[in-house]
Amino acid sequence: MGSNYFRVRVLKEVESYSEKFGYVVKEVEVQSKNSSEYCIKLNEQNLLLKYKQRSTILFSANDLKEEIDSIDCVDKISIRKIFPFKIKLVVSYKVPMAIWQADKMFYFITTSGDVIKIRNNKNLSQFVLITGSGAHDRAMSLIKFLSEDKEIFSKISTAAWIGDRRWNIKFNNGTKLMLPENSPKEAWDKFVKLQQTHKDFKRWKYKTVDFRVINKIYAQ
């Protein structure tokens, strides 16, 4: 007889033993470390229906982990069998930080730089819209320094990656800030300081602010 025959027989014996002594799945617990309205929620009842009464001993945590890891907005997951009858999942989700427009499609860019699907349209206006080919690869470093000043950051509507080399920032009031190819953070810091100290900048008098020429500022 082949090894497969003995494997099937052993598995049947384990299943029988599991059922006899109560080592079957009766409870599934999902603990979310950072729940997100923009990701699929793992449903305890659905998971229980799928695995209910299966042998806890034979339950493959790796198979379930691979299945859940395929969900693009799941960051990390750990799965533990708690004998005799419980499966516990601890899940953390990727956090959206901006929306990236690629042609006519829209995606989230997460704090880790990943691109994930947008699953609902709730409160999307809170996110900066990133545009431009290849912009998503550079968005994380951009958002990091833009968001240092929360008040001014909250007024940004879009960030456009121009010519595969620099950024244009547009604000909700229509003002456009043109950052240079080199040292964009230093230019942004100067802009923030002007917004805090210069009366015309405080009033958002200028509709275009151009930092593209080193050591010069053009505002009109």
Helices and strands as residue ranges (DSSP letters): H 3-21, E 27-32, H 44-51, H 61-69, E 74-82, E 86-93, E 96-102, E 105-110, E 115-116, G 124-126, E 128-131, H 136-146, H 150-153, E 156-162, E 166-171, E 176-178, H 184-197, H 199-202, E 208-210, E 218-219
